[in-house]
Amino acid sequence: MSNRASKIFFALLGLGLIGILVFFYTSFNGNPIKVYLTRGQVKNYLESKYPDVEFTNVSGFYNFKSNSYGGRALAHTVPAVQVFVNQYRKGVFTDNIIEAKLEAQAKAEVIPLASAMFPDKEFTVMLKFDNDSLGYPISTDFSKELPLELLVDVRWSGPVVTKDEFIDEVLTIHAGLQDLGYDLQSHFFSYSFPPEPEAYLLSIGDGEDFPSREALLEAVHHMKK
């Protein structure tokens, strides 16, 4: 092979490798130019829809799972929250600022109260949203009167106990949380103990009435790791 032919071959090979790299990069990260343009669109969308909220750290991104572009930003609500903006068709955006703000407020309000009542427990709080609650104005703040269900995750650990003793603790926690006056519909309880360690897990879904003791005992899952 002549020097000229070799140069052409390696040049084409290099271009081919670059093309493959670009293909894989854009497949997972999107078109960088479009990501940059989406950032500007997201910034305009947020500032137009929420003129009374300050947004910083606005950026664009590409979601390779849905093959769509969107953005994220820090919204300086009280408290400040990370906001995600999705573009489900060209020029049409949706955001999660209401959900993010209300859930952050719920955590800030409920978790300290629950932790003060049960200091040896670790609490996580989430809110359940429906189509009606997604229409709240940005000025809405979380409160007991807001018709939103709370999902509570409770975890703790200690010495070996029986299922009956675990259920006694579950009922005590549930009664204490109910006294706080929030709409608690879904619960997850996890108690871990030695030696393996093992754990009792109990998940209670939406329902008007808390299950009976007998039903709770039947629903407990004894997990051995």
C-alpha positions as CSV (number, residue, x, y, z in Angstrom):
1,M,0.0,0.0,0.0
2,S,1.4,3.4,-1.0
3,N,1.9,6.2,1.4
4,R,-0.9,8.1,-0.1
5,A,-3.3,5.2,0.1
6,S,-2.2,4.6,3.7
7,K,-2.9,8.2,4.7
8,I,-6.3,8.0,3.1
9,F,-7.1,4.7,4.8
10,F,-6.1,5.9,8.3
11,A,-7.8,9.3,7.7
12,L,-11.1,7.4,6.9
13,L,-10.5,5.1,9.8
14,G,-10.1,8.0,12.1
15,L,-13.2,9.7,10.8
16,G,-15.1,6.4,11.3
17,L,-13.9,6.1,14.9
18,I,-14.9,9.7,15.6
19,G,-18.3,9.1,14.1
20,I,-18.8,6.0,16.3
21,L,-17.8,8.0,19.4
22,V,-20.1,10.9,18.4
23,F,-22.9,8.4,17.9
24,F,-22.5,6.8,21.3
25,Y,-22.1,10.2,23.0
26,T,-25.2,11.7,21.5
27,S,-27.2,8.5,22.1
28,F,-26.7,8.9,25.9
29,N,-26.1,12.6,26.3
30,G,-28.1,14.1,23.4
31,N,-27.0,16.8,20.9
32,P,-24.9,19.3,23.0
33,I,-26.2,22.2,20.9
34,K,-29.8,21.2,21.6
35,V,-29.1,20.7,25.3
36,Y,-27.7,24.3,25.3
37,L,-30.7,25.6,23.5
38,T,-33.1,23.7,25.8
39,R,-31.4,25.4,28.8
40,G,-32.5,28.8,27.4
41,Q,-36.0,27.6,26.7
42,V,-36.3,26.1,30.2
43,K,-35.1,29.4,31.7
44,N,-37.6,31.4,29.8
45,Y,-40.4,29.0,30.6
46,L,-39.7,29.1,34.4
47,E,-39.3,32.9,34.5
48,S,-42.5,33.4,32.5
49,K,-44.6,30.9,34.5
50,Y,-43.2,31.9,38.0
51,P,-42.2,35.6,37.8
52,D,-42.1,35.9,41.6
53,V,-39.6,33.0,42.0
54,E,-35.8,33.3,41.6
55,F,-34.2,30.5,39.7
56,T,-30.5,29.7,39.6
57,N,-28.2,26.9,38.3
58,V,-30.5,26.4,35.3
59,S,-29.2,23.7,33.0
60,G,-30.4,21.5,30.1
61,F,-30.2,17.7,29.9
62,Y,-31.1,14.8,27.6
63,N,-33.1,11.9,28.9
64,F,-32.0,8.9,26.7
65,K,-34.7,6.7,28.2
66,S,-37.5,8.8,26.8
67,N,-35.4,10.4,24.0
68,S,-36.4,13.9,25.2
69,Y,-34.8,17.1,26.4
70,G,-35.5,19.0,29.6
71,G,-33.9,21.0,32.3
72,R,-33.3,21.5,36.0
73,A,-32.9,24.5,38.2
74,L,-32.7,25.6,41.8
75,A,-36.0,27.4,42.8
76,H,-35.5,29.8,45.7
77,T,-38.9,29.0,47.3
78,V,-39.1,28.3,51.1
79,P,-37.3,26.0,51.3
80,A,-35.3,26.1,48.1
81,V,-35.9,23.0,46.0
82,Q,-34.5,21.4,42.9
83,V,-36.9,21.6,40.0
84,F,-37.1,19.4,36.9
85,V,-38.7,20.5,33.7
86,N,-39.7,18.0,31.0
87,Q,-40.4,18.7,27.4
88,Y,-43.0,16.1,26.2
89,R,-43.3,17.6,22.8
90,K,-41.5,20.5,21.1
91,G,-42.1,23.7,22.9
92,V,-44.4,22.3,25.6
93,F,-42.9,22.0,29.1
94,T,-44.1,20.7,32.4
95,D,-42.4,21.0,35.8
96,N,-42.6,19.6,39.4
97,I,-42.1,22.8,41.4
98,I,-45.4,22.6,43.3
99,E,-44.7,18.9,44.3
100,A,-41.1,19.6,45.2
101,K,-42.0,22.7,47.3
102,L,-44.9,21.1,49.2
103,E,-43.0,17.8,49.8
104,A,-40.0,19.7,51.1
105,Q,-42.2,21.7,53.4
106,A,-44.0,18.5,54.6
107,K,-40.6,16.9,55.5
108,A,-39.4,20.0,57.3
109,E,-42.7,20.2,59.3
110,V,-43.6,16.5,60.0
111,I,-40.2,14.8,60.5
112,P,-39.0,17.0,63.4
113,L,-42.4,16.4,65.2
114,A,-42.3,12.6,64.6
115,S,-38.6,12.4,65.6
116,A,-39.2,14.4,68.8
117,M,-41.9,11.9,69.7
118,F,-39.9,8.8,68.7
119,P,-36.2,9.9,68.9
120,D,-34.9,6.3,68.2
121,K,-36.7,6.1,64.8
122,E,-35.7,7.3,61.4
123,F,-38.5,8.9,59.4
124,T,-39.0,9.7,55.8
125,V,-42.1,11.5,54.5
126,M,-43.5,11.7,51.0
127,L,-46.7,13.3,49.6
128,K,-49.2,11.6,47.4
129,F,-50.3,13.9,44.5
130,D,-53.2,13.6,42.2
131,N,-54.4,15.8,39.2
132,D,-56.3,18.2,41.5
133,S,-53.3,18.8,43.8
134,L,-51.0,19.5,40.8
135,G,-53.1,22.6,40.1
136,Y,-52.2,24.4,43.3
137,P,-50.7,27.9,42.7
138,I,-47.0,28.4,43.6
139,S,-48.1,30.5,46.6
140,T,-49.6,27.4,48.3
141,D,-47.8,26.2,51.5
142,F,-48.1,22.8,53.1
143,S,-50.4,22.5,56.1
144,K,-52.6,20.0,57.9
145,E,-55.6,21.4,56.2
146,L,-54.2,20.8,52.7
147,P,-56.0,17.6,51.3
148,L,-52.8,15.7,50.6
149,E,-52.0,12.2,51.9
150,L,-48.7,11.6,53.6
151,L,-46.7,8.4,53.0
152,V,-44.5,7.7,56.0
153,D,-41.4,5.4,56.1
154,V,-40.3,4.4,59.7
155,R,-37.1,2.5,60.3
156,W,-35.3,1.5,63.5
157,S,-33.2,-1.3,65.0
158,G,-32.4,-3.0,68.2
159,P,-32.2,-6.4,69.9
160,V,-34.1,-9.5,68.9
161,V,-37.9,-9.1,69.3
162,T,-40.9,-11.2,68.5
163,K,-43.4,-10.3,65.8
164,D,-45.9,-9.5,68.6
165,E,-43.4,-7.0,70.1
166,F,-42.8,-5.5,66.7
167,I,-46.5,-5.0,66.2
168,D,-46.8,-3.4,69.6
169,E,-44.3,-0.8,68.6
170,V,-45.9,-0.3,65.2
171,L,-49.3,0.4,66.9
172,T,-47.6,2.8,69.3
173,I,-45.9,4.7,66.5
174,H,-49.1,4.8,64.4
175,A,-51.1,6.2,67.3
176,G,-48.5,8.8,68.0
177,L,-48.4,9.9,64.4
178,Q,-52.2,10.0,64.2
179,D,-52.2,12.4,67.2
180,L,-50.2,14.9,65.1
181,G,-53.3,15.4,63.0
182,Y,-52.0,14.7,59.5
183,D,-53.7,12.6,56.8
184,L,-51.5,9.5,57.0
185,Q,-52.7,6.8,54.6
186,S,-49.6,4.7,53.7
187,H,-46.9,3.4,56.1
188,F,-43.8,1.3,55.8
189,F,-42.2,0.0,59.0
190,S,-38.8,-1.7,59.1
191,Y,-37.1,-3.1,62.2
192,S,-33.7,-4.7,61.9
193,F,-32.0,-6.9,64.6
194,P,-29.1,-9.3,64.9
195,P,-27.5,-11.7,64.3
196,E,-27.6,-11.9,60.5
197,P,-29.0,-9.2,60.5
198,E,-32.7,-9.9,60.2
199,A,-35.6,-7.6,59.8
200,Y,-39.4,-7.3,60.2
201,L,-41.0,-5.4,57.3
202,L,-44.6,-4.2,57.2
203,S,-46.1,-2.2,54.4
204,I,-49.6,-0.7,54.8
205,G,-51.2,0.8,51.8
206,D,-54.0,3.4,51.3
207,G,-57.2,2.7,53.3
208,E,-59.7,4.4,55.5
209,D,-59.1,2.1,58.6
210,F,-55.8,1.0,60.0
211,P,-55.6,-2.9,59.9
212,S,-56.4,-4.9,62.9
213,R,-53.7,-6.4,65.0
214,E,-54.4,-9.8,63.6
215,A,-54.2,-8.5,60.0
216,L,-50.9,-6.7,60.8
217,L,-49.4,-9.9,62.2
218,E,-50.3,-11.8,59.1
219,A,-48.8,-9.0,56.9
220,V,-45.4,-8.9,58.6
221,H,-42.6,-10.1,56.4
222,H,-39.6,-11.7,58.3
223,M,-36.6,-11.1,56.2
224,K,-33.3,-12.9,56.7
225,K,-30.3,-11.5,54.8
